[in-house]
């Protein structure tokens, strides 16, 4: 079954880091990139960045440069997104999506990250 | 960075109505434009890619058009199950993606 399965919900304190995983199955992991998209409560979609699962090349949204790192582990077909120096406005649902050159037809189920003291 | 301006931000229509949403790019993006549907608590669903191509399995009442800076998304006959928020998304060869602000569609 072709799917992306994300790790579970997280609660973090301001200033901490969070690392969300996204495990791919049912397709050749290295044939596509992975995009990360987040959605704050009641807000729209925000693209965070992209990583090539083939060679690890990345491109991050300018707004998050310096705080976000995306990696992949091809041995387990898993992508990771780490966000550091968390603030309350990082509270959001974080999605991974398969980057298919144009749109993304395959998405993870989402991971809720709550930043609260 | 390319900015995407989507309008309207919300829309109320009756079942059977023709519904149109527009998206304007801040610069020429050729046909590098996708449309997504998102229902509450769910991940986005790709409906249209490359401005006018219908994703497999998506009903034919959904369509997209445009190129350059101006794009249109249309539902030819609104159905109750179409109640959702719709987003445009541009992409380039970096790759970098930008979403529009979204259009919340409600039944009148």
Interface residues (C-beta under 8 A of the other chain):
Chain A: X33 X35 X37 X44 X45 X46 X47 X50 X59 X61 X62 X95 X97 X99 X102 X103 X104 X105 X107 X108 X109 X110
Chain B: X1 X32 X34 X36 X38 X43 X44 X45 X46 X48 X49 X50 X55 X85 X87 X89 X91 X94 X95 X96 X97 X98 X99 X100 X101 X102
